Amino acid sequence: MTENAEEAGGGGDSDLGGTLASLFRVLESRAVAYGTLERAFKTLVGLGSTPLAARGFAQAVAEVTSEFAACSETVRGIETQLRGHGREDLAELVRAMQGEEEKKLKVTVQAQQLKKQYNEALAHGEDCNCGPEAHKAFLSSDVLYQNSLGALFRQKQQVVERINDLVSELREAYYEELEV
């Protein structure tokens, strides 16, 4: 588990405000991990399918996977803490947010896989002395790629909106707790 995740889950915050503050620290750690994943993917795509790029991406994915697992474990602990505070409502919001985060990660990975496959096909097509029929097929696959990527982007946007709505509700509870 990373330092941030350990700090967030193992801080021993016994009050509700502290528990929610821990959750927000975990969300920040998760956002950093997404940034790392995106940068590694852009590097992979930029360098092509070279062994060096593939190793670098694989290493980044391993690190990010570990960070996501630590964040998820910590969030489950926070959910349990919220239940211990008698706040089933907030625990359910956290559980729903965690489910949406899982969807976001899946959609992110699907989009990256699609982009990688498309870029590899582009690279292969550039090396090919194909005729007009192959060019038509490529244009058709380009439209399919754009439509698929657009659908994944819209799906991710919807998931992010739901996450943001849930986080807003949790922040409201946090600020209410600070006022008490």
Secondary structure, DSSP 8 states (H G I E B T S, - for coil): --HHHHHHHHS---SHHHHHHHHHHHHHHHHHHHHHHHHHHHHHHHH-S-HHHHHHHHHHHHHHHHHHHHHHHHHHHHHHHHHHTT-HHHHHHHHHHHHHHHHHHHHHHHHHHHHHHHHHHHHHHHT----HHHHHHHHHHHHHHHHHHHHHHHHHHHHHHHHHHHHHHHHHHHHHHHH-
